[in-house]
């Protein structure tokens, strides 16, 4: 004797009673993973574009000469894109490493290589002539 009836609906537990549906949880996890991957790719792309848009400017201190306790001459050579302006910051330090002078020099729209002598006033005897940074 059989108690099943043709066309009967199988019994299922009530929704939410025994925890979340494993398939729904898996779908939700896959969605979050996909969203995180897309956001990561967008961030990496934005950083790459920002880096690529920066114009490259580089500088180098060729020589420096301590003229007096209040003056250092710095021979600065800057390489940049032709016909673009830039600025470079140079400094001098004393024997203890303390900064005794700093100036930002404007580099005009000129050929790609530009040489200049920077007359840096110092508050004490400077023992170095250093390039801090260059930017466009």
C-alpha angles and dihedrals in degrees: 000000000000124000097195120102127212111259094016117153113240116245116256128184117255114274114268096008098107101033134280123326106264092219092052091049091051092050091049091050091050091050092052090047091052092048091051092049092050093048091048092051091049092051093048090048093050092050091049092051092047091049092048093050093057111101112230118241123170132178138189134195105232096184141338132204128200102220100175140338087278103039140057125179114213123193104212125189117194127192117197143139112300115262094014126116124228142171132224130194120215131181144181129220133200126236091277093053096254116142110247100172140015135175137171113223123204114226110207128224097278140131117313094269120053128181124196140164111229116209102210119192113212134198092219138005107310119210100184141044110207138176110229100182147323128214139169 
